[in-house]
């Protein structure tokens, strides 16, 4: 996690009532235990990942891991999205000083 977008979520996890986030590598085997998976970025804020497919080798079947209900945002994803968007739009205080006002003068 070297880019700023993912780091934002480390800071805001506790502020939306979640346990602190500790970024780490995840093994493929762990995917079966996940309720939600999300991708983060500057423009999209947070995007839910519905599934991950591991292609089977030779005659093996593909392995599909599904996360959350079909077409529904998970509760964690919703809380993080709304928190970060509120800060981006100035509806909540930017306690870390990441927003800056740009004048059109």
N, C-alpha and C positions, 0 to 999 in steps of 0.2 A: 504494500500500500504506500506507494511513493507519491501519488498525485493527491491534490487537495480535495477533490470531490469525495473519495472514499473516507478521508480523514474527518470530514464534516460529520459523518454518521457516528464516528467514535465519540465525538464530543456531545452529540445530541441524543444518543441512546438513553442516558439517565434522565434527561429532561422530559421525556415522554413516558416515564415510568417503567423503563426497561433496565435490565441489568447492564452493567458496563460491557462494552464490546471489546473483545481482544482479538484483533486480526491474526489469522494464521492460515497456513495451507490446509486444505481439506482433501482427504483421500476419497476416491470414488466410492469405496465401501460405506462411507459415512452418509452418502446421499439418501439412503433408505430411511434414515432417522430424521430427516429434515421436514418440517411442516411448511416452511416458506424459504424461498430463495429469491434474492433480488439482485439486480444490477444497478449501479449508480453512475451518474455522469453529470456534468455541468448543465447541459441543456435539458435532459430528461428527468433530472432529480433522482427519481427512483422508479425502476420498472420491474414488475414481478416477472419471474421466470416460471413458466407453467410446467416445464418438464426438461429433462436431460436424457439423451439417448446415447448409450454406449454401444457402438456397433460390434456385433459378434464376429469372431474370427472364423473363417472357413465355414463350417456347417453349424456353428453355434448361433443361437437366437440372439437378437439384439436385447439389451437390457434397458428398460424405460423406467425412469424415476419420475413420478408426478408429484407436484407440490401444490398444496392448497386446493380449493374447489375450482372446478372448471369455470373460467371467465370471471372469477371473483378475486378481488384484492384481499390479501390476508390482513389481519388486524395490525400487525407490526408494520407492514408496508404502508398501510393507510396512515398510521400515526406519524411515521417518519416523513412521508410525503407532505402531509399537511403542516408539520412543524417547519420543515425547510422552506416550503413555498411561502409560508407566512413571514418568515425572516427575509426571504428574497424580495417580497412585495412591500416590506416595511410595516406589516401589521403586527409583528412581534420584534422585540429588541434584538439586535445583533450583538450579543455579549462578547463575541470573539473578534469583532472589527473586520469581518471579511467583506462586507458590502461597502461600496464607495459610490458617492453621488457623482455623476458626470454632468457637467454643465454644457449646454449647447451654444454658449457664447462664442 
